[in-house]
Amino acid sequence: MKRIFALVLSLLLVCTLFAGCGDSGLYYDYDINDYITVKEYSNIIDPESEDYIYAADSFFEQSFGENLNTKLTEGTVQTGDIANIDYVGKLDGVAFDGGTATGYDLEIGSGQFIDGFEDGLIGVEIGTSVNLDLTFPEGYQSTELAGKAVVFEVKVNSVTRKGEPTEDNVKRYGFASLDDYKDKQAKYAASVSLFKNIYDAVTFNSHPKKESNLHYNYLLKYYEEVCAKNNMTIADLATANSMTEDQLYDYLLEYEVHGEVEFYMVAYYILQVNGVELTTEDVEAKRKELDEEYEQPLEDIGYYEINIQQVAAYDKALEILEQQYEIKK
């Protein structure tokens, strides 16, 4: 679920419609309740929850990207920094497979590495090296490393530190003031958190064939093109991922196609249960917004008709949820 949310919150949608479809009618023109069952869910949002913080961070990234960041070549590593590092992991003095990298960007506090690695870099001077005496967890995927004591030799090359929005810099990005930014960020984070609560309360009984087929046909076309560029076949790709060809097709359908279709089914459910319709005017407004943002043909970056309608529906669903959440006291 986090992957799908990340996909949508950053508006980096996978191209999910095979090329050449020019259908201009509205999708999801049926009763969503024929496909899903919705249990009770809470509209009380905890601003300290993982979902809220994740959505707030996503709003920051959408608003500023890396424009507020500063690259440092002096000072020490802090939590939240993105440290550019070189490292070599050694077991009994010998470098082990997969334990070496150069110029790796690691967000400190993200939990990407084993316990102790990121914490061990906090306070390290930029431009210096440190040896980290660590132990792989007993259940680690590599049996050769599971439970073993190792040493990571790490050099911190530089640090990228995330900037903070201020009264002055937010105005350069379309906000009237710092309070305006914070208010919009809070509403967005709470609305997305409520959307997630609803999503978690949904049981998907089946999937609409029209939308699923469009997504599936494109994904097959996409993977076939990728394989062709690498002198591979779909069968080769399946083998490389320890699957049969049929297992790969099933995986694409279940995790790629159905995952994205389900996300937007929830958006359409929110519209339907609140008696709100997605109109052609809504879609055209979203198309215009995307045209202005990207300044290139939308199909070239993966926005086809179904994508534009889905994002328009999601945005409209969040507008509805802005009026329905309560903040935990």
Rosetta blueprint (number, residue, H / E / L):
1 M L
2 K H
3 R H
4 I H
5 F H
6 A H
7 L H
8 V H
9 L H
10 S L
11 L L
12 L L
13 L L
14 V L
15 C L
16 T L
17 L L
18 F L
19 A L
20 G L
21 C L
22 G L
23 D L
24 S L
25 G L
26 L L
27 Y L
28 Y L
29 D L
30 Y L
31 D L
32 I H
33 N H
34 D H
35 Y L
36 I E
37 T E
38 V E
39 K L
40 E L
41 Y L
42 S L
43 N L
44 I E
45 I E
46 D L
47 P L
48 E L
49 S L
50 E H
51 D H
52 Y H
53 I H
54 Y H
55 A H
56 A H
57 D H
58 S H
59 F H
60 F H
61 E H
62 Q H
63 S H
64 F H
65 G L
66 E L
67 N L
68 L L
69 N L
70 T E
71 K E
72 L E
73 T L
74 E L
75 G L
76 T E
77 V L
78 Q L
79 T L
80 G L
81 D L
82 I E
83 A E
84 N E
85 I E
86 D E
87 Y E
88 V E
89 G E
90 K E
91 L E
92 D L
93 G L
94 V E
95 A E
96 F E
97 D E
98 G E
99 G E
100 T E
101 A E
102 T E
103 G E
104 Y E
105 D E
106 L E
107 E E
108 I L
109 G L
110 S L
111 G L
112 Q L
113 F L
114 I L
115 D L
116 G L
117 F L
118 E L
119 D H
120 G H
121 L H
122 I L
123 G L
124 V L
125 E E
126 I L
127 G L
128 T L
129 S E
130 V E
131 N E
132 L E
133 D E
134 L E
135 T E
136 F L
137 P L
138 E L
139 G L
140 Y L
141 Q L
142 S L
143 T L
144 E L
145 L L
146 A L
147 G L
148 K L
149 A E
150 V E
151 V E
152 F E
153 E E
154 V E
155 K E
156 V E
157 N E
158 S E
159 V E
160 T E
161 R E
162 K L
163 G L
164 E L
165 P L
166 T L
167 E L
168 D L
169 N H
170 V H
171 K H
172 R H
173 Y H
174 G L
175 F L
176 A L
177 S L
178 L H
179 D H
180 D H
181 Y H
182 K H
183 D H
184 K H
185 Q H
186 A H
187 K H
188 Y H
189 A H
190 A H
191 S H
192 V H
193 S H
194 L H
195 F H
196 K H
197 N H
198 I H
199 Y H
200 D H
201 A L
202 V E
203 T E
204 F E
205 N L
206 S L
207 H L
208 P L
209 K H
210 K H
211 E H
212 S H
213 N H
214 L H
215 H H
216 Y H
217 N H
218 Y H
219 L H
220 L H
221 K H
222 Y H
223 Y H
224 E H
225 E H
226 V H
227 C H
228 A H
229 K H
230 N L
231 N L
232 M L
233 T L
234 I H
235 A H
236 D H
237 L H
238 A H
239 T H
240 A H
241 N L
242 S L
243 M L
244 T L
245 E H
246 D H
247 Q H
248 L H
249 Y H
250 D H
251 Y H
252 L H
253 L H
254 E H
255 Y H
256 E H
257 V H
258 H H
259 G H
260 E H
261 V H
262 E H
263 F H
264 Y H
265 M H
266 V H
267 A H
268 Y H
269 Y H
270 I H
271 L H
272 Q H
273 V H
274 N L
275 G L
276 V L
277 E L
278 L L
279 T L
280 T H
281 E H
282 D H
283 V H
284 E H
285 A H
286 K H
287 R H
288 K H
289 E H
290 L H
291 D H
292 E H
293 E H
294 Y H
295 E L
296 Q L
297 P L
298 L H
299 E H
300 D H
301 I H
302 G L
303 Y L
304 Y L
305 E H
306 I H
307 N H
308 I H
309 Q H
310 Q H
311 V H
312 A H
313 A H
314 Y H
315 D H
316 K H
317 A H
318 L H
319 E H
320 I H
321 L H
322 E L
323 Q L
324 Q L
325 Y L
326 E E
327 I E
328 K L
329 K L
